Amino acid sequence: MSQLPPRSAAGEPPAQGLYDPSFEHDSCGVGFIVHIKGQKSHQIVLDALTMLENMEHRGACGCESNTGDGAGILVQVPDKFLRREMAKQGIKLPPAVNMA
């Protein structure tokens, strides 16, 4: 798992890259974990889940002890996996759309 940077006395990590703690009040409950060059990896998913677990406020509150707040992560459809599995069932998927 990625190591998190040290936090200030106020709890924010220091300014780095695209992050600036002075904007910490903006976009409550939203975070982004990406590879700057679009490289896909399981580590990105793990880092996104860690971020989600560490967010104190996600725009909702899971106030009941037996339910969550509905928060989650959005991931790209695993194209190679779906093509392989559908091919096993004799289904040919249409060409992938490149969003880059």
Contacts in CASP RR format, 6 or more apart in sequence:
PFRMAT RR
TARGET T0000
AUTHOR 0000-0000-0000
METHOD contacts of the structure
MODEL  1
MSQLPPRSAAGEPPAQGLYDPSFEHDSCGVGFIVHIKGQKSHQIVLDALT
MLENMEHRGACGCESNTGDGAGILVQVPDKFLRREMAKQGIKLPPAVNMA
1 43 0 8 1.000
1 46 0 8 1.000
1 47 0 8 1.000
1 50 0 8 1.000
2 43 0 8 1.000
2 47 0 8 1.000
2 50 0 8 1.000
4 13 0 8 1.000
5 13 0 8 1.000
5 14 0 8 1.000
5 16 0 8 1.000
6 13 0 8 1.000
6 14 0 8 1.000
7 13 0 8 1.000
8 14 0 8 1.000
8 21 0 8 1.000
10 21 0 8 1.000
12 21 0 8 1.000
12 24 0 8 1.000
13 19 0 8 1.000
13 21 0 8 1.000
14 21 0 8 1.000
15 21 0 8 1.000
15 22 0 8 1.000
28 57 0 8 1.000
28 58 0 8 1.000
28 59 0 8 1.000
29 55 0 8 1.000
29 57 0 8 1.000
29 58 0 8 1.000
29 59 0 8 1.000
29 71 0 8 1.000
31 51 0 8 1.000
31 55 0 8 1.000
33 44 0 8 1.000
33 47 0 8 1.000
33 48 0 8 1.000
33 51 0 8 1.000
34 44 0 8 1.000
35 41 0 8 1.000
35 44 0 8 1.000
40 76 0 8 1.000
45 73 0 8 1.000
45 75 0 8 1.000
48 73 0 8 1.000
48 75 0 8 1.000
49 73 0 8 1.000
52 58 0 8 1.000
52 71 0 8 1.000
52 72 0 8 1.000
52 73 0 8 1.000
55 71 0 8 1.000
58 69 0 8 1.000
58 71 0 8 1.000
59 69 0 8 1.000
60 69 0 8 1.000
60 70 0 8 1.000
60 71 0 8 1.000
61 69 0 8 1.000
62 68 0 8 1.000
62 69 0 8 1.000
79 96 0 8 1.000
82 93 0 8 1.000
83 93 0 8 1.000
86 92 0 8 1.000
86 93 0 8 1.000
END
